Amino acid sequence: MISKKTKYGLKALIYLARQNEQGPILIADLARDENIPKKFLEAILLALKNSGILQSRKGKGGGYYLGRSPKLITMGQAIRVMEGPLAPVPCVSETAYAECTECGNEYTCGIRLVMKDVRDAIAQILDNTTLADVLDRIDHAERSENNVIDFCI
């Protein structure tokens, strides 16, 4: 399960991706439009900025914006910034490996073998889904929903 911090961070990134051509977005506007507590959002955006996913501009016309194209930012990159490793247990993590103290032999540990598959499946999806892909999926879902509503009328 992802944390509230991660959910808010992803909502903010999707919002910024949708507004990408409009320049920097004020934190107050993003917080209001996405219903995210402003103080919490400030900390999230700072972490995303420090990772290079976001950039900011100060002063008049300032705010936050994506540091690169939505086609180049993956959900996996964003989630790792906010949550840390994707692995459900440290002994299968590629970015924060830690030996499992409970296992006699981690190469034959059934839990590790299954959790590695879980990590690989999660990473496969998140590392191959960009913010642009998410926007496309949202647009498709909205069109489908409108078609269902039209059909029912």
N, C-alpha and C positions, 0 to 999 in steps of 0.2 A: 504494500500500500504506500502511495506517495504521501508526503506530508502536505499540510496546508501551504507551507512556504513554497514547495515545489509546484503545487497546483496554481497558486497565485503567480509564480514566476512564469509558468507556461502560458497562463492567460495573458499576462503582460506581453510576452514575446509574440504571441499570436496577434494581439491587438496592434503592436508596433509593426509587425510584418504587414498587416492589412493597411496600415497608414504609412508604409515605407516611403512612398513618393511625396508625402506631405511635409517632410522635414521633421525636426525635433518636436517631441510631444512633452508637454508639461506633466510632471508627476501628479499634480492635482487633477488634471483632466483624465489621465489614465485611471487613477484611483476611483474617481467618480463614475466613469463610464463602465468600468469592470467590477465595481463594488468591492474594492480591495482597501483595507485600512491603510491610510497614507503613510504612517510611520513604518509599518511593516513593509510596505512596498518600497520605501526608500532603501531599506537594508537589502532587500532582494535585488533591486536594480543596481546597487553599488557592487554586490557580488558578481553580477552578470557583466558589469562594466570592467571590473578588475580582471575578469577572465578573457576579455576581448570580444565577447559576444555583443555587448552594447558599447556605445560611445555616448558622450554627452557634450553639450555646448552650454556655456554659461551666458547670462545676460539676456538682453531683449532677443526674442526669437530662439531662446535656448530650450533645452529639455533633453530627453533621451531619444536615441534612434539606434537602429541595428548597425552593428559594426561592419557587416558585410551583407551580401544579398541573402534573402530568405531561402534561396536555393542552396546556399552553402552552410546553413546552420541546421544541425540535426537535433532532434529531440534528445538523443543520447548525450550530446555535448551539454545541452542545457541541464538535463537532469543530473549529470555528474557534478556540475558546478554547485547545484543546490542540495543534492542528497549524498554525494560521494559515489563510491563504486556501485555498479548495478548488481553485483553478485550478492546472492542471498546469504552466503557464508564466506568468511575471509579466505578460506583455503582454495577457493576457485576464482578469486578476484585477480584480474589482470593488472589493475592499477594500485591495489592495496593488499597484496597477498600477505597472509599471516598463516603460519603453520597451525594446524588444528591440534590442540593438546590432548583431546579425547581419543584421537585415532591412533591405533598401533601402526597402521600402514595406510597413508592417505591414497595411495594408488589403487588399493583394493577396497576402500571404504565405500559402501553402497550409497550412503548419504551424499558424499562428495561427488560420486559419479552422476547421480541424479541432479544435484544442485548445479553441476557444471553444465548439464543440458539446459537447465532453466536459465542460467546466466547467458548461455549462447543464444537461446531463443529470444530472450529479452533484448540482448544487444543487437541481434540481427534486425529486429523490427525498429528499435529506437535509433540505431546508427544509420539506418537506411530510410528514415522518414524525416524529411526536411520541413521547415516552417512553410515553405511553398507547397509542399505536398498536403500539409494540414489545411491550408487555405483552400486548395482544390477540393479536398474532401468535404469541407464545410459548405462550399458553394454547391457541390453535387447533392449533399443532404438537403440543403435549402430548396434546390430545384425539385428534388424528389418529393419533399414535403408539400410544396406548392402544387405539384401534379396530383397528389393524393387529395388535397383540399379541393382542387378544381373538379376532380372526378366525382367527389361526394356531393357537390353542389348541383 
